[in-house]
Amino acid sequence: MKRRFLAGILAGMAICCTVAGCGKKAAEPVDNKAEEAVEEKEEKKTEEAKTEESKIYGDPIDDVYRTTYEIFVYSFYDSDGDGIGDLQGVIDKLDYINDGDPNTNDDLGCNQIWLMPICPSTTYHKYDVTDYCNVDPEYGTLDDYKKLVEEAHKRGIRVINDTVMNHSSSQHTWFKEATEYLKSLPEGAEPNAEECPYIDYYHFSKEPQSGYEQVPGADWYYECQFWSEMPDLNLDSEAVQKEFADIAKFWIDLGCDGFRMDAVTQFTTDDITMSTEQLSKFVDAVKAINPDAYIVGEAWTASGGYAKYYASGIDSLFDFDFSGSEGIISKCAKGKADPVRYVQAQIDEDELYASYNENYINAPFYTNHDMARSAGYYTGKKAKDGVKVSGALNLLMSGNAFIYYGEELGMKGSGKDENKRAPMQWAAEGTEGMTKGPSGMDSLKMSYGSLEEQKDDPDSIYNYYKKAIHIRNGFPAIARGKCTILEGLSGDRNVVWIKDGTDKVPEGTKGAKVLIAFNNGDEPAEIDLSKDQGADGYRNLATTLVTGEEDITLEGDILTVPSFGIAILTDES
């Protein structure tokens, strides 16, 4: 802002000097070539600054601490004009996610993608799988998948598949053969797995129970806690366990880097111990195939509940305490929660999760395909600021941070599930590549515009997100560090903390330890760094994130952070 103001003064001075110096003579003709040269020079400087900012300290570290982009293929990008997204569409947009060149800042900078279910299914969302070792024809072929993985790996992007192990489709061969066998049984006869092995793949009962449906044409019932067309699998069955070990090997052999496990709390209904043991069987099988494969689980409950699933040996579990409209991130961004709580909750979780698995990797996320999109959480003049800073708070957390596609554009969508899975807003409706979205989706009006409208606007949500991701990549401490609050510098509306990741990176790595300051108050926070010894040496203002025009400044020991500002300081002593 100061630079723009100064530029205006200088321009005004130049005009005044020209008028004063010419007297009664006519004004000299403008030297267009000189002006063009100046403009070209300024553009070059801007591009150089962008490149420097994108790189921050160096190339992202290739380990398990990543930034993952969740893709609903159906609504992402349509490569063949049928209105439905496909794997080739994902390939076409890989450079948007990460172009593989750390010297550019044209890409988001995410280095892992999570593909929501891609296997053949009867539904648009594809969480009812009919064939675990194939690609739904709407999305393409296995060759398309192999090409996607190959192209992703060229760019340093890992690929993880959504894996639905809790239930299959009612149209899966396993279930169809099991139910046909039950219907063929004589009156009073008991099923025999030697006659039909698939009878043990599911939970069948002669008596109706909660969460069970009757087998059509038979006096038998089957468990289906989610939906009648999603029969629950019997994960205690060794045969089922082997099926999923084989399924994992199938995809790993194609280049898949890991799995997102759906609904792990439901593996055995209302039994954490059994569900954890069943999850452990799969984790062990995957790690035996590829020890570096990454596995993250969805355990939709509070941290005290999902922490227990870390005993399975799983790498990560989604951090639901911070997510959604009532999570810690949203409350902090709305000013309803003390920002100290945002950091203290991370410290408390670290102790809790490590008590079950000392090698755990947290999986922070803000929204996903089952939640209302975050742009709808905020109203009023500072709504856009809330969307921005909440995204940053997710990306400042340690672990493998997840971003749901379109959140970087401030897409909206709430109510029915279809609305939460709307077409990615590349450009105006009808533009090449735009999808039609799920059938039954309401007409949605986006508040912040498409990528095409945002990409050249320095104040856009897109450019804010992009910078936040590049900062996360450039400072290894952010994704890997343990938090220590500097209480002498923190207050009701600001928090200052150290993130130390020196034990996770090679000695001498730049950015392995940083000081972060965040202000969620309405007024600027003036922080005297000399008042806490923990801040000694941190006098290099390495980078900043601001939602408005006010800059963050560091003058001697005084750090001034505007409303919703985030400062990253390093110790260069």
C-alpha positions as CSV (number, residue, x, y, z in Angstrom):
1,M,0.0,0.0,0.0
2,K,2.9,2.3,0.9
3,R,4.5,1.5,-2.4
4,R,1.4,2.3,-4.4
5,F,1.0,5.6,-2.5
6,L,4.6,6.5,-3.1
7,A,4.2,5.6,-6.8
8,G,1.2,8.0,-7.0
9,I,3.2,10.9,-5.4
10,L,6.1,10.3,-7.8
11,A,3.8,10.2,-10.8
12,G,2.2,13.5,-9.6
13,M,5.6,15.1,-9.1
14,A,6.6,14.1,-12.6
15,I,3.4,15.7,-14.1
16,C,4.0,18.9,-12.1
17,C,7.6,19.1,-13.2
18,T,6.7,18.7,-16.9
19,V,4.1,21.5,-16.7
20,A,6.3,23.8,-14.7
21,G,9.3,23.3,-17.0
22,C,7.5,24.0,-20.3
23,G,6.3,27.5,-19.6
24,K,4.2,28.7,-22.5
25,K,5.6,26.1,-24.8
26,A,3.5,23.1,-25.9
27,A,4.2,20.0,-23.8
28,E,6.9,17.7,-25.2
29,P,5.5,14.4,-26.8
30,V,5.5,11.4,-24.5
31,D,8.3,9.0,-25.0
32,N,6.2,5.8,-25.4
33,K,9.3,3.6,-25.9
34,A,10.7,4.8,-22.6
35,E,7.4,4.2,-20.8
36,E,7.2,0.7,-22.3
37,A,10.7,0.0,-21.2
38,V,9.9,1.0,-17.6
39,E,6.7,-1.1,-17.6
40,E,8.7,-4.1,-19.0
41,K,11.3,-3.6,-16.3
42,E,8.6,-3.5,-13.6
43,E,6.9,-6.6,-14.9
44,K,10.2,-8.4,-14.9
45,K,10.8,-7.4,-11.3
46,T,7.3,-8.6,-10.3
47,E,7.9,-11.9,-12.0
48,E,11.3,-12.3,-10.3
49,A,9.7,-11.5,-6.9
50,K,7.0,-14.1,-7.6
51,T,9.6,-16.7,-8.4
52,E,11.5,-15.9,-5.3
53,E,8.4,-16.1,-3.2
54,S,7.3,-19.4,-4.7
55,K,10.6,-21.0,-3.8
56,I,10.9,-19.4,-0.3
57,Y,13.8,-21.6,1.0
58,G,14.1,-24.5,-1.4
59,D,12.4,-27.5,-3.0
60,P,9.7,-29.3,-1.0
61,I,11.1,-32.3,1.0
62,D,9.9,-35.6,-0.5
63,D,8.6,-37.5,2.6
64,V,5.2,-38.3,4.1
65,Y,4.5,-34.8,5.3
66,R,2.7,-33.5,2.3
67,T,-0.1,-31.2,1.1
68,T,-2.9,-33.4,-0.4
69,Y,-5.6,-32.3,-2.8
70,E,-8.9,-34.2,-2.6
71,I,-10.5,-34.7,-6.0
72,F,-14.0,-35.8,-6.8
73,V,-13.3,-37.0,-10.4
74,Y,-16.9,-36.7,-11.5
75,S,-17.0,-33.0,-11.0
76,F,-13.4,-32.0,-11.6
77,Y,-12.6,-31.8,-15.3
78,D,-14.3,-33.3,-18.4
79,S,-11.8,-34.3,-21.1
80,D,-14.3,-35.8,-23.6
81,G,-17.3,-33.5,-23.6
82,D,-19.9,-35.8,-21.9
83,G,-20.3,-33.5,-18.9
84,I,-18.7,-36.0,-16.5
85,G,-15.1,-35.6,-15.1
86,D,-12.7,-38.4,-15.9
87,L,-9.1,-39.5,-15.2
88,Q,-7.8,-37.9,-18.4
89,G,-9.3,-34.7,-17.1
90,V,-7.3,-35.1,-13.9
91,I,-4.2,-35.7,-16.1
92,D,-5.0,-32.6,-18.1
93,K,-5.0,-30.5,-14.8
94,L,-2.0,-32.0,-13.0
95,D,0.0,-28.8,-13.8
96,Y,-2.6,-26.8,-12.0
97,I,-2.0,-28.9,-8.9
98,N,1.8,-29.1,-9.3
99,D,3.8,-28.6,-12.4
100,G,6.9,-30.2,-10.8
101,D,9.0,-27.1,-11.2
102,P,9.9,-25.5,-7.8
103,N,11.0,-22.4,-9.6
104,T,7.5,-21.5,-10.8
105,N,4.5,-20.3,-8.9
106,D,1.8,-21.0,-11.5
107,D,0.7,-24.2,-9.7
108,L,-1.0,-24.7,-6.3
109,G,2.0,-26.6,-5.0
110,C,0.1,-29.7,-3.6
111,N,2.3,-32.8,-3.8
112,Q,-0.3,-35.6,-3.3
113,I,-3.8,-36.2,-4.6
114,W,-6.6,-38.3,-3.1
115,L,-8.9,-39.7,-5.7
116,M,-12.4,-40.3,-4.3
117,P,-13.7,-43.7,-5.4
118,I,-12.9,-44.5,-9.0
119,C,-14.0,-48.2,-9.2
120,P,-17.2,-49.3,-11.0
121,S,-20.3,-48.5,-9.1
122,T,-24.1,-48.0,-9.5
123,T,-24.0,-44.4,-8.1
124,Y,-22.5,-41.1,-9.1
125,H,-20.4,-41.0,-5.8
126,K,-19.1,-44.5,-6.3
127,Y,-18.9,-45.5,-2.6
128,D,-20.8,-48.7,-3.5
129,V,-18.2,-50.7,-5.4
130,T,-19.1,-53.5,-7.8
131,D,-15.5,-54.3,-8.9
132,Y,-12.6,-53.4,-6.7
133,C,-10.0,-54.0,-9.5
134,N,-11.2,-51.8,-12.2
135,V,-12.1,-48.2,-13.2
136,D,-15.6,-47.1,-13.7
137,P,-16.2,-46.6,-17.4
138,E,-17.5,-43.1,-16.8
139,Y,-14.0,-42.2,-15.6
140,G,-12.0,-44.1,-18.1
141,T,-9.8,-47.3,-18.0
142,L,-7.0,-48.9,-16.1
143,D,-4.6,-47.6,-18.8
144,D,-5.9,-44.1,-18.0
145,Y,-5.1,-44.7,-14.3
146,K,-1.6,-45.9,-15.1
147,K,-1.0,-42.9,-17.2
148,L,-2.3,-40.6,-14.4
149,V,0.0,-42.1,-11.9
150,E,3.0,-41.9,-14.3
151,E,2.3,-38.3,-15.1
152,A,1.7,-37.4,-11.4
153,H,5.0,-39.0,-10.3
154,K,6.9,-37.0,-13.0
155,R,5.7,-33.9,-11.1
156,G,6.5,-35.2,-7.6
157,I,2.8,-35.9,-6.9
158,R,1.8,-39.0,-5.1
159,V,-1.6,-40.7,-5.7
160,I,-3.8,-42.3,-3.1
161,N,-7.0,-44.2,-3.8
162,D,-10.2,-44.0,-1.8
163,T,-10.8,-47.6,-0.6
164,V,-14.2,-48.7,0.6
165,M,-13.6,-51.8,2.8
166,N,-16.6,-51.4,5.1
167,H,-19.2,-52.4,2.5
168,S,-19.6,-53.4,-1.1
169,S,-22.3,-52.7,-3.6
170,S,-25.4,-54.9,-3.4
171,Q,-24.6,-55.5,-7.1
172,H,-21.1,-56.9,-6.4
173,T,-20.6,-60.6,-7.4
174,W,-19.8,-61.5,-3.8
175,F,-23.2,-60.3,-2.5
176,K,-25.2,-61.5,-5.5
177,E,-23.9,-65.0,-5.2
178,A,-24.4,-65.1,-1.5
179,T,-28.0,-64.0,-1.6
180,E,-28.8,-66.3,-4.6
181,Y,-27.4,-69.2,-2.5
182,L,-29.6,-68.2,0.5
183,K,-32.7,-68.1,-1.7
184,S,-31.9,-71.6,-2.9
185,L,-31.6,-73.1,0.5
186,P,-34.3,-75.6,1.5
187,E,-36.6,-74.7,4.4
188,G,-34.7,-75.0,7.7
189,A,-31.3,-75.6,6.0
190,E,-28.3,-73.7,7.4
191,P,-25.8,-72.0,5.0
192,N,-22.5,-73.8,4.4
193,A,-19.4,-71.8,3.3
194,E,-18.0,-74.8,1.5
195,E,-21.0,-74.7,-0.8
196,C,-20.9,-70.9,-1.2
197,P,-17.8,-69.1,0.3
198,Y,-19.3,-65.7,-0.2
199,I,-21.8,-66.4,2.5
200,D,-19.1,-65.6,5.0
201,Y,-18.3,-62.3,3.3
202,Y,-21.3,-60.5,4.8
203,H,-23.3,-60.5,8.1
204,F,-26.5,-62.5,7.6
205,S,-29.1,-63.3,10.2
206,K,-32.3,-65.2,10.5
207,E,-33.7,-62.5,12.8
208,P,-34.3,-58.8,11.9
209,Q,-31.9,-56.4,13.7
210,S,-31.1,-52.7,13.8
211,G,-29.3,-51.7,10.6
212,Y,-30.4,-54.9,8.8
213,E,-32.5,-55.4,5.7
214,Q,-34.3,-58.5,4.4
215,V,-32.8,-60.4,1.5
216,P,-35.3,-60.1,-1.3
217,G,-37.0,-63.5,-1.8
218,A,-35.6,-65.1,1.3
219,D,-36.2,-65.2,5.1
220,W,-32.7,-63.9,5.8
221,Y,-31.5,-60.4,6.8
222,Y,-28.2,-58.7,6.0
223,E,-26.4,-55.8,7.8
224,C,-26.3,-52.5,5.9
225,Q,-25.7,-49.7,8.3
226,F,-25.4,-47.0,5.6
227,W,-27.9,-48.0,2.9
228,S,-29.7,-51.1,1.7
229,E,-27.6,-51.2,-1.4
230,M,-24.3,-51.1,0.6
231,P,-24.2,-54.4,2.5
232,D,-21.6,-54.5,5.3
233,L,-18.6,-56.8,4.8
234,N,-17.5,-59.3,7.4
235,L,-14.0,-58.1,8.0
236,D,-13.3,-60.9,10.5
237,S,-13.4,-63.3,7.6
238,E,-9.8,-64.3,6.6
239,A,-11.1,-64.7,3.0
240,V,-12.3,-61.1,3.0
241,Q,-9.0,-59.9,4.6
242,K,-7.1,-61.7,1.8
243,E,-9.4,-60.2,-0.9
244,F,-8.4,-56.7,0.3
245,A,-4.8,-57.6,0.6
246,D,-4.9,-58.7,-3.0
247,I,-6.9,-55.5,-4.0
248,A,-4.2,-53.4,-2.3
249,K,-1.5,-55.3,-4.2
250,F,-3.3,-54.8,-7.5
251,W,-3.4,-51.0,-7.2
252,I,0.1,-50.7,-5.7
253,D,1.4,-52.7,-8.7
254,L,-0.2,-50.1,-10.9
255,G,1.8,-47.4,-9.1
256,C,-0.7,-46.3,-6.4
257,D,1.0,-44.7,-3.4
258,G,-1.5,-45.5,-0.7
259,F,-5.1,-45.6,0.4
260,R,-7.7,-43.4,2.1
261,M,-9.8,-45.8,4.2
262,D,-13.5,-45.0,4.3
263,A,-15.6,-45.3,7.5
264,V,-13.1,-47.2,9.7
265,T,-15.3,-46.6,12.8
266,Q,-18.0,-48.8,11.2
267,F,-15.9,-51.9,10.5
268,T,-17.6,-53.6,13.4
269,T,-20.6,-51.5,14.5
270,D,-20.1,-49.9,18.0
271,D,-16.9,-51.8,18.7
272,I,-13.6,-49.7,18.6
273,T,-11.4,-52.7,19.6
274,M,-12.7,-55.0,16.9
275,S,-12.6,-52.2,14.2
276,T,-9.0,-51.3,15.2
277,E,-8.0,-55.0,14.9
278,Q,-9.6,-55.2,11.5
279,L,-7.9,-52.0,10.3
280,S,-4.6,-53.4,11.6
281,K,-4.9,-56.5,9.4
282,F,-5.2,-54.3,6.3
283,V,-2.4,-51.9,7.4
284,D,-0.1,-54.9,8.0
285,A,-0.9,-56.4,4.6
286,V,-0.3,-53.1,2.7
287,K,3.0,-52.4,4.6
288,A,4.2,-56.0,3.7
289,I,3.7,-55.1,0.0
290,N,5.1,-51.6,0.2
291,P,6.4,-50.3,3.5
292,D,6.3,-46.7,2.1
293,A,2.7,-46.9,1.2
294,Y,0.7,-44.2,3.0
295,I,-2.7,-45.0,4.7
296,V,-5.1,-42.4,6.1
297,G,-8.4,-43.3,7.8
298,E,-11.8,-41.6,8.2
299,A,-12.9,-42.1,11.8
300,W,-15.7,-39.5,12.1
301,T,-15.8,-38.8,15.8
302,A,-14.0,-36.7,18.4
303,S,-10.3,-37.0,18.9
304,G,-10.7,-39.0,22.1
305,G,-12.4,-41.7,20.0
306,Y,-10.4,-41.7,16.8
307,A,-7.0,-41.5,18.6
308,K,-7.5,-45.1,19.5
309,Y,-7.4,-46.2,15.9
310,Y,-3.7,-45.2,15.8
311,A,-3.0,-48.4,17.7
312,S,-3.7,-50.2,14.3
313,G,-0.4,-48.8,13.0
314,I,-2.2,-46.6,10.4
315,D,-0.1,-43.6,9.3
316,S,-2.8,-41.0,9.7
317,L,-6.4,-40.3,10.8
318,F,-8.3,-37.2,9.7
319,D,-8.4,-34.6,12.4
320,F,-12.1,-33.9,12.8
321,D,-11.8,-31.7,15.9
322,F,-10.4,-28.9,13.7
323,S,-12.8,-29.3,10.7
324,G,-16.2,-28.1,9.7
325,S,-18.4,-25.1,10.6
326,E,-18.1,-25.8,14.4
327,G,-14.5,-27.0,14.4
328,I,-11.5,-25.2,16.0
329,I,-10.4,-23.6,12.8
330,S,-13.7,-22.1,12.0
331,K,-14.3,-20.8,15.5
332,C,-10.8,-19.2,15.5
333,A,-11.4,-17.6,12.1
334,K,-14.7,-16.2,13.3
335,G,-13.1,-14.8,16.5
336,K,-15.2,-17.1,18.6
337,A,-12.2,-18.9,20.0
338,D,-9.0,-17.6,21.5
339,P,-6.2,-18.3,19.0
340,V,-4.1,-19.8,21.8
341,R,-6.6,-22.6,21.9
342,Y,-5.9,-23.3,18.2
343,V,-2.2,-24.1,19.1
344,Q,-2.8,-25.6,22.5
345,A,-5.2,-28.1,20.9
346,Q,-2.5,-29.2,18.6
347,I,-0.1,-29.7,21.5
348,D,-2.7,-31.8,23.4
349,E,-3.5,-33.9,20.3
350,D,0.2,-34.6,19.7
351,E,0.5,-36.1,23.2
352,L,-2.7,-38.1,22.8
353,Y,-2.0,-39.5,19.3
354,A,1.7,-40.4,20.2
355,S,0.4,-42.4,23.2
356,Y,-1.1,-44.8,20.7
357,N,1.5,-44.6,17.9
358,E,4.7,-42.6,18.3
359,N,5.1,-42.5,14.5
360,Y,1.7,-41.1,13.8
361,I,1.3,-38.4,11.1
362,N,-1.6,-36.1,11.7
363,A,-4.1,-35.5,8.8
364,P,-5.5,-32.0,9.3
365,F,-8.3,-30.9,7.0
366,Y,-10.9,-28.2,7.0
367,T,-13.7,-29.5,4.8
368,N,-14.4,-32.6,2.7
369,H,-17.0,-34.1,0.4
370,D,-19.5,-34.8,3.2
371,M,-19.4,-31.2,4.7
372,A,-20.8,-27.9,3.7
373,R,-18.2,-25.9,1.9
374,S,-16.4,-23.3,4.1
375,A,-17.3,-20.2,2.0
376,G,-20.8,-20.5,3.5
377,Y,-19.5,-20.3,7.1
378,Y,-18.8,-16.6,6.9
379,T,-21.0,-13.6,6.4
380,G,-20.6,-9.8,6.4
381,K,-17.7,-7.5,5.4
382,K,-15.0,-9.9,6.6
383,A,-16.4,-13.0,5.0
384,K,-13.7,-13.3,2.4
385,D,-11.1,-12.8,5.1
386,G,-12.6,-15.6,7.0
387,V,-12.4,-18.0,4.0
388,K,-8.8,-17.1,3.5
389,V,-7.4,-17.3,7.0
390,S,-9.3,-20.5,7.8
391,G,-7.5,-22.1,4.8
392,A,-4.2,-20.9,6.2
393,L,-4.9,-22.2,9.7
394,N,-5.4,-25.7,8.2
395,L,-2.1,-25.4,6.2
396,L,-0.2,-24.3,9.2
397,M,-0.8,-27.5,11.1
398,S,1.7,-30.4,11.3
399,G,1.2,-33.6,9.4
400,N,-0.3,-34.3,5.9
401,A,-2.7,-31.4,5.3
402,F,-5.7,-32.1,3.1
403,I,-7.6,-29.5,0.8
404,Y,-10.9,-30.3,-0.8
405,Y,-11.0,-29.3,-4.5
406,G,-12.4,-25.8,-5.0
407,E,-11.8,-24.6,-1.5
408,E,-8.9,-22.6,-2.9
409,L,-11.5,-20.7,-5.0
410,G,-14.0,-20.2,-2.1
411,M,-16.6,-22.4,-3.8
412,K,-20.0,-22.7,-2.1
413,G,-22.2,-25.8,-1.5
414,S,-24.3,-27.0,1.4
415,G,-27.4,-29.0,2.1
416,K,-27.7,-32.2,0.0
417,D,-24.5,-34.1,-0.7
418,E,-24.7,-33.3,-4.4
419,N,-24.3,-29.5,-3.6
420,K,-21.1,-30.2,-1.8
421,R,-19.7,-31.9,-4.9
422,A,-20.4,-29.3,-7.5
423,P,-18.4,-28.7,-10.6
424,M,-14.9,-27.3,-10.1
425,Q,-15.1,-23.6,-11.1
426,W,-12.5,-23.4,-13.8
427,A,-14.3,-20.8,-15.9
428,A,-17.8,-19.8,-16.9
429,E,-20.5,-22.6,-17.3
430,G,-20.3,-24.2,-20.7
431,T,-16.6,-23.6,-21.0
432,E,-14.5,-26.5,-22.3
433,G,-13.8,-29.0,-19.5
434,M,-16.5,-27.8,-17.2
435,T,-18.6,-30.7,-15.8
436,K,-22.4,-30.7,-15.3
437,G,-22.2,-31.9,-11.7
438,P,-24.3,-34.6,-10.0
439,S,-27.9,-35.0,-11.0
440,G,-30.2,-33.4,-8.4
441,M,-27.7,-30.7,-7.5
442,D,-29.3,-27.3,-6.8
443,S,-28.4,-24.3,-8.8
444,L,-25.5,-22.7,-7.0
445,K,-24.3,-19.2,-7.2
446,M,-20.6,-18.8,-6.4
447,S,-19.6,-15.7,-4.5
448,Y,-15.9,-15.3,-5.4
449,G,-15.8,-16.3,-9.1
450,S,-14.0,-18.9,-11.1
451,L,-10.3,-19.6,-11.4
452,E,-10.3,-17.6,-14.7
453,E,-11.6,-14.6,-12.7
454,Q,-9.3,-15.1,-9.7
455,K,-5.9,-16.1,-11.1
456,D,-4.8,-12.5,-12.0
457,D,-6.3,-10.9,-8.9
458,P,-3.6,-10.5,-6.2
459,D,-6.4,-10.2,-3.6
460,S,-8.2,-13.4,-4.6
461,I,-8.8,-16.4,-2.4
462,Y,-6.9,-18.5,-5.0
463,N,-3.7,-16.5,-4.8
464,Y,-3.9,-16.4,-1.0
465,Y,-4.2,-20.2,-0.8
466,K,-1.5,-20.7,-3.4
467,K,0.9,-18.5,-1.3
468,A,-0.1,-20.4,1.9
469,I,0.7,-23.7,0.3
470,H,4.1,-22.5,-1.1
471,I,5.0,-21.2,2.4
472,R,4.1,-24.6,3.9
473,N,6.4,-26.3,1.3
474,G,9.2,-23.8,1.8
475,F,9.4,-24.0,5.6
476,P,9.8,-27.7,6.6
477,A,8.9,-26.8,10.3
478,I,5.3,-26.0,9.4
479,A,4.4,-29.5,8.3
480,R,6.8,-31.3,10.6
481,G,7.3,-29.3,13.8
482,K,6.2,-29.6,17.3
483,C,4.5,-26.5,18.8
484,T,5.6,-24.4,21.8
485,I,3.5,-21.4,22.7
486,L,5.3,-18.3,23.7
487,E,3.0,-17.2,26.5
488,G,4.8,-13.9,27.2
489,L,3.9,-12.8,23.6
490,S,0.4,-14.3,23.3
491,G,-2.9,-12.6,24.3
492,D,-6.7,-12.9,24.0
493,R,-6.6,-12.2,20.3
494,N,-3.1,-13.2,19.2
495,V,-0.8,-16.2,19.6
496,V,2.9,-16.6,19.0
497,W,4.4,-20.0,18.8
498,I,7.5,-21.9,17.8
499,K,7.4,-24.9,15.4
500,D,10.5,-27.1,15.7
501,G,11.0,-29.8,13.0
502,T,14.7,-30.2,13.3
503,D,14.3,-33.8,14.3
504,K,12.5,-34.6,11.0
505,V,14.9,-33.1,8.5
506,P,18.6,-33.3,7.8
507,E,20.8,-31.1,9.9
508,G,21.2,-27.6,8.5
509,T,17.9,-27.6,6.6
510,K,16.7,-24.0,6.3
511,G,13.2,-23.3,7.8
512,A,13.4,-26.3,10.1
513,K,12.5,-24.0,13.0
514,V,10.2,-21.0,12.8
515,L,8.3,-18.5,14.9
516,I,4.7,-17.9,13.8
517,A,2.4,-15.1,14.9
518,F,-1.3,-14.9,14.2
519,N,-3.8,-12.2,15.1
520,N,-7.5,-13.0,14.9
521,G,-8.6,-9.7,16.5
522,D,-10.2,-6.7,14.7
523,E,-7.3,-4.4,15.4
524,P,-3.5,-4.7,14.7
525,A,-1.5,-6.5,17.4
526,E,1.8,-4.9,18.4
527,I,4.1,-7.7,19.8
528,D,7.3,-6.9,21.6
529,L,9.5,-9.9,20.9
530,S,11.9,-9.0,23.6
531,K,9.4,-9.9,26.3
532,D,9.9,-13.7,25.9
533,Q,13.3,-15.4,25.7
534,G,11.8,-18.0,23.4
535,A,11.7,-15.4,20.7
536,D,15.4,-14.6,21.0
537,G,17.1,-14.5,17.6
538,Y,13.9,-14.5,15.6
539,R,14.3,-11.2,14.0
540,N,14.0,-12.1,10.3
541,L,10.6,-11.5,8.9
542,A,10.8,-14.3,6.3
543,T,7.3,-14.2,4.9
544,T,3.7,-13.1,5.6
545,L,0.1,-13.8,4.9
546,V,-2.4,-10.9,5.0
547,T,-6.0,-10.8,4.0
548,G,-6.1,-7.1,3.2
549,E,-3.9,-4.2,2.3
550,E,-2.2,-3.6,5.7
551,D,1.3,-5.1,5.8
552,I,3.0,-6.9,8.7
553,T,6.1,-5.0,9.9
554,L,9.1,-5.8,12.1
555,E,11.0,-2.8,13.4
556,G,13.6,-3.8,15.9
557,D,11.8,-6.0,18.5
558,I,8.3,-4.8,17.6
559,L,6.3,-7.0,15.3
560,T,3.0,-5.5,14.2
561,V,0.4,-7.9,12.8
562,P,-2.9,-6.6,11.3
563,S,-6.2,-8.3,11.7
564,F,-6.1,-11.8,10.3
565,G,-2.4,-11.4,9.6
566,I,0.1,-14.3,9.9
567,A,3.9,-13.8,10.2
568,I,6.6,-16.3,9.8
569,L,10.0,-15.4,11.4
570,T,13.3,-17.3,11.3
571,D,16.3,-17.2,13.5
572,E,19.1,-16.1,11.1
573,S,21.6,-15.5,14.0
